[in-house]
Amino acid sequence: MRALHIVKENPSENSESPVIFESKLEAAYLKLGEYLERVKESKGQIGFEAHEAAVTRLVYTLGQAALSDILTHYDTKTDVISVGDQTYRRKHKAIKTYQTSLGPVEINRQVYANRKKDGDGRAICPLELQAGIIEGYWTPMAAKNAMWGLAHLTAQEVEDMLLQFGKMNPSRSSLDRLPKALNQHWEPLTIAYHDELTASESIPKNARSIAVSLDGVMVGMKPQKSETEKPASMKTEWKEASCGTVSFFDADGERLSTIQYGRMPEHKKITLKTILRKHTEAALKQRPDLKLVHLADGAQDNWTFFDEDMPLGFQLADFYHASEHLKAALDAAYPKNAGKSRLKFEHYKTVLRDELGGINKVLRALRHLRTQHKGNAIIAANVTYFTNNQHRMKYAEAKNNNYPIGSGIVEASCKTLVGQRLKRSGMSWQRNGGQGILTFRSLIKSQRFDKAWGIIAAHYKQTVIEHKNVINLVV
């Protein structure tokens, strides 16, 4: 391969000694070509793995040079520019490193500023605004790749992974700051953004029912700093994060798709409940023929939400939670006869699940046991549980309509969204950082990440207007 050269003769020097300027792109291209020529000469004496590693490094270097060259086209050269209602004047050029998806690049770009009495007093970089540089450091794809990794792994693991698979070399601290910074843009409009995502999606044509669930999971939170407490005395506080799911099922009861939501601890789960309600309303507006199922465990707050805020639906207390309550009551009734308790449990569990009106038989049996074992708090508590939820235990009717009877989907979301990422050994979180992880982890699990990234990346792009023939009077 032959590199292209830009030749510039300096009239003040000997014309027989031209000055040759070779761009980084041309140099990288030349090195790749030279390596391929050497490969021909080696005649297979070097292992392929070594060649693969060498070519990968050379290609990344070539890509970095190309991206560096492209980024310079987003810079400006005029003396005066405006962004929105602010006018800025050219201040100086400065070299800065940006992290691209192929590795770091250095750019000598223009910096502009305005005076406080005339504007906001900020210094800005048109290249960053026009290219959509994220947090003054990341190119859009680099930030997207890093955030995808952070949704699954710790900052240290992502740092190691990026170096293993390419030439991206962000520091652990840069990675740690990224979800927090992105969340500050996303969170204030999270409900509107989720509405936008929902509106852009089509419900599966063969969907016949929609099931909405929510549940909670404990997560370690860093305590708020206090002037009176010493850092050593500030212990991790365990608070309830929440997860919600919206699932679509076909006529045979097979699950077609699920959208997952994860939220850090919040009073009464207000944001999650709002998102679930609006998602459900939008789905029923698009497909009013869908049968709505409310599905959750026995927590009263969940059912207050379904009763007061959600569209009317077929309500089901999770069958597997109900089975656990049934077993607890029977074990308390037959503490010295595990075999009898197990047989009774299998019988009444089947009755509860498969017989129309099965809850009535179960309640009669449990009330009889309560009479026989007066003062047994476990039996009494579970009689109360089944009494309070009996209208939500029409499992045979639900099965006949091929509705789901278990809240396993949302429980799995609690484990995969929160447990697997936020509850590793020794972890504790502040709300902003944890929500940044949960939001993007939920979007990835729901196949929404690409669309959502388009929304968040737009925050970092602004239109820059160049003013021609304007003299910069600021020295």
N, C-alpha and C positions, 0 to 999 in steps of 0.2 A: 504494500500500500504506500501511497505517496502523499505526504502532508501538503496542504496548500499554505503558502506563505504570503504575508503582506509585506511588500518591499517598499521602504520609504528612504529616499536619498536625502541626506542633509547637505544642502548647497555649501555649507561652510566647511565641509570635510571633503576628503578626496572622493571623487565620484566613483573610483574603482573599489571603494570599501562601503557597500550599501549596508544600512542598518536593517536587520531582519527582525520583525516583531512577530512572535509566534503566540497565538492565543492558547489558553489552557485547554480548550476544546481540541485544537489542532495537535497539541502536544500529546494529549491522552489518546487521540486517534492514531497518532504515529507510533506510540508505545505498544498499542494493541496490535498494530500491523507488524511491528518488529518481532513481537512475541510469536505471532503466528508463523512468521518466517523461520524463527528458531525451532519451532516445533517440527517443521518439515525436515530440518537438518538433524534433529534428535533421532528420527527414524524409530519411534516407539520405545526408546530406551528409558523414558521417564514414565512413572505410573500415571494413569488417567486422573486419579484423585488430586495429584499435585497440579496438573494442568487445569482441572476444574476450579481449584482454589485460586490459581493465578489469574485465569480469565475472569472469574467473578470479581476479583479486586480491580482488574483493569476496566471492566465494564462499569462498575460502580464509579470509578474515577471519571470515566468518560461521561456518565450520566450526571455527576456532580458538576462537571464543567459545562455541560449543556444547560442544566438548570440555572447555573450561575449566569450564563450568558442571557438566558431568557428573562431572568429576574431584572436585569438592568433595563430592559425595555419598559418596565413599569415605573421607572423613575422619571422625574421631570427636570427640565433645564432652565425654565423661565425664572425670572426674578420674583414674580408675584403670582400666587395661586390663591384660590379660595376653596374652602370645604364648608358646605352649608352656608351659614351667614357670617362665617369668620374669614378674614383675609390674612394671609401669611406671606412673609417675605423671606427670601433665601438667606440662610444664615451661614452655613458651611457644608462641606462634605466630610463624611466620617465613615470609617470602615466598621462593619458590624457582621457578626456571624449569625447565620440563620440555619435552623435545622430542617433539612429537606428529607423526603422519604428515602433518598439515596445517600444521605449523609450531610455533614455540615458544609456550608459554602460561605465564603467571605465576599461581601459586596461593599464597594465604596459608593455610598448613596448620599443624596442631598437631604439636608435637614432644614426645615423652615420654622419660623417662629413669628409671633406677633407680640405687641406690647400690651400690657395689662390695661392701660387706659383706653386702648382701642378695641381690645378683645379679651380672650380668656387667658392670655399669657403663656399658652402651651407651646411646646416645640413638637412638631409633627414630621413624619417621614412619608411623603407621597407614595414611595414604593410599597411600603407596608400597607397603606390604605387601599391602594389599587390592586395589589396582589392578594389581599385578604390574609396577610400574615397574622397569626393568632398569638396573642399575648406578647407581641413584639419579638417573637423567637421562632415559632413553628410555621412552616408552610402548611396549607390546609390538609394535604394528604399525610404529611408527617404527624400532625396533631391527631388526625383521624386514626391512624395506625396505632399511635401511642395510647389514645383513649380506649380503643378496642382492647388493647393489652391490659390496661389498668382496670377495666371492667372484670377481668378474669384473674389477674395476678397482682402481687404487691409491686410497689415502685422498684424495689431492688430486683425482683424477678424480671420485670419488664426491661430494666436497664441491661441485665445480662442477656435476655432474649434478643433484644435489638442488635447488640454487638455480635451475638452468635450468628444471626441470620443476615446481617448486612453491615453497613457502615454508619448507621444512625448511632450517635453517641451522646444522647441527652443525659444530664446528671440525674441522680436520684431525686434531688431537691426540685429540679425542673419538672420531673414527672409527678412528684407529689403535689406541686402547685396546680397542675393542669386541670384535674377534675374540679377543684375548688373554684378556679377562675371561670371555667365553663358553666358551672352551676349558678354562679352569680348572674349570668346572662339568662339562663334558662328558667330558673326557679320563679322569678317574679311573674312570668307569663306561662307557667307550666300548664295551667288548665286550658288556656287558649291554644297552646301548642299541641296538646293532646287532642283537642277538638279538631284542629287542622289535620292531624294525622288520621283521626277517625273518619273525617269527611272524605279523605283521599282514598279510602279503602273500600273494596267491594265485599259484601257478605257472600260466602259460598252459595252458589245457586241451589245446591241440594240441601241447604240447611233447613231444618224444621223446628229446631228449638234453640234457645239461648239460655245459658246458665251463668248466673253471676254469684261470685263467692268472695268472701273476705275473711282474713284471719290475722292473728298477731303472733309475733315472735320476739323474744327478749334479745336485746343487743347492748353491749357495753358502751357507755357514754362517758366521755371525759367530763369531769365536774367543772362547773363554771368557776373561774378563778375568783377568789375572795381576798380582800386586803387583810382580813383577820386570820385566815387560815394559812398555815405553812404548806408548801407544795407536797411535802412528805405525807401530810395528813389527808390529802385530797384523793380519796379512793374512787375507783371506777363505779359508776352508778348504772344499774341495769334497768332499762326502760323498754317499753313495748313498741317495736317497729311494726309495720303492718304491710300486708300484701293483699292484692285483689286480682281477680281473674274474670275475664269475659270470654266464654267458650261457646262455640257453635257445634251443634250435633245434627246428624242426618236422621232420616226416618227410622233407621235401625238402631239408633242410639250410639253410633260411632262418632267419636269426636273428630271434627274437621279442622279446627284451628283454635288457638287460645292467645289472647292478649294478656300480658302480665304487667302488673304495676307494683312497685316497691316504694315504700315511704319510711323515712326515719320517724322516730317517736314524735307524735303530735297530739295535742289535746283532742280527744274524741274522734281522731282520724279524719278530721274535717276535709282535708284536701283529697285524700283517697276516696272518701264517700262522694264528694262532688264529681270527681272524675268518673267514677263508676256510674253514677246517676246519669250524667250527660252522655256517656258512651252508650248506655242502655237506651236512653231516649232517642239518640241518633239512629241506633240500629233498628228500633221498632218503627221509627218514622220511615226508614228506607224499606223495611220489610215488616209491615204490620201483621202479616200472617204467622210470624214466629211466635212460638209458645215460650213464655218467660218462666224460668225456674229460679227461685231464690234458694241458695244452698249454703249452709254454714253450720258451725257447731252450736252448742246451746247458750253461748254468751248473750246475755240480754241486750247489750248494746248493739250487736249485729241485727237482732230482730226488730229493735226499735227503728233502726235505719231502714230496714226493708218495709216495715209497716207504715212509716211516716213519710219517707222521702222518695221511695222507689215506685215505679209503675206497678200496678197490681200483678202478682205472679203466683205460681204454684209453689208453696213453701215447703221445704224439706229440711229437717234437722239431719245432719250427717249420720248415715246409718251406722257407720263404724264407731262413732262416738256413742251412739245409742247402745250398741252392742257392749261397749266397755262398761257403761252404766249398768246394764243388765247383768253382766258377769259379776261386777262388784257386789250387787245386791244378793245374788245367789251364793257367792262365796261367803258372804256374811251370814247367810241363813244356814249354810251347811259347812261350818268351819272344820269339822272333823271327818267329813265325808267328801273328799275332792271328786271322787268318781261320780257320786250322785249330783253334785253341783255341775260337773261338766255335762252330764246327760241332760239335765234340766236346761242348761244354757243352750246347748245345741238345738233342743226342741223349741224353746221359746224364741230363739233367734230366728229360726226358720218360719215360725208362725208370724213373727213381727214383719219379716221381709216379704213373705209370699202370700199371706192370706189377706183378703179384703177385710178390713176391720180388725186386723191382727193385734193392733195396739190395745184394743179393748180386752182381749184375752190376757195379754201380758200384764195390763194394769190390775185385772182381777187377781191374778196369781201373786203379784207383788203386794197388793193390799192384804191378801190373806196371810202372806209371810209377815207383814208388818204386825198384824194382829197376833200371830203366834209368837213373835219375838218383840214384844213391847219393850220400848226403851233402846232398841238397836238403832243407833244414829245413822249408820250406813244405809240400812234398808229404808228408813224413813226419808233420808235425803234423796235417794234414788226414786222413791215413789213420787216425791215432789217434782223431780226432774221430768219423769214421764208424764205426770199430770199436766205440767205447764206446757209441754211440747207435743201433746197428743195430736193436736190438729196439724202438726208438721211431720207426722209419721205415717203418712198414707203411702207406704213404700210399694205395696202391690199395685196400687193405681198408677204410681209413677212408672213402675216396670212395664205395665201394660201399654203405657204411652211412650216407652223407650226414653224416659228421662233419666238422667244420672241420679243416683241416690247417695253418692259419697262425695265429700269435699276434698278428696285426695289431690285434685289438681291444684287447689290453692295451698294445701299443706306442702305439696312438692315445691311450689313457688317459694314458700317461706324457707325451705331448706336450700334451694338452688340460688335464689336471689340474695338472701341474707346470710344463711348459715355457712355456705361454702366460701363466701367472700369476706364477710364482715365479722365472723366469729372464730377466726383462727386463734391459736394460742396467744394470749397476752394482748389481743387487739382491743382498743377502745377508740371511740370516734367523737369528733365534733360534728354538729349537725350538717354544716355546709359541705365538708369533705365527704361524709358518709352519703349524703343525698346525691352528690355528684356521681359517686360510684353506682348507687342504686338506680338512678335515673337511666344512665347509659347501659347498665347491665340489663335492666328491664327492656329497654329498646332493642338490644341485641337478641334477647331471648324471644322477643315478639316479632322478629323479622322487620323491625321498624328503623333500624339504626341508620341506614343510608338516607332515608327521607328526613329523619330528624337531624342528621348532620348537615344537610342542606340548610335547615332552619338556623342552626347555631352558627354555622360558618358565615352566614349573611351578616351577622352582627359586626364582623370584622372588616367588611368591605365598605368603602365610601367613595363617592364620586369626587374627583379632584379636577377643578377647572383651572386651566392655565391662562393667564392674562398676558397676551402678547404686547410687545412694544410699550411696556410699563417699566419705568426706571426705578430701581430699588434705591431709595435715598437713605435707607438705614445702613450705617457703616458698622 
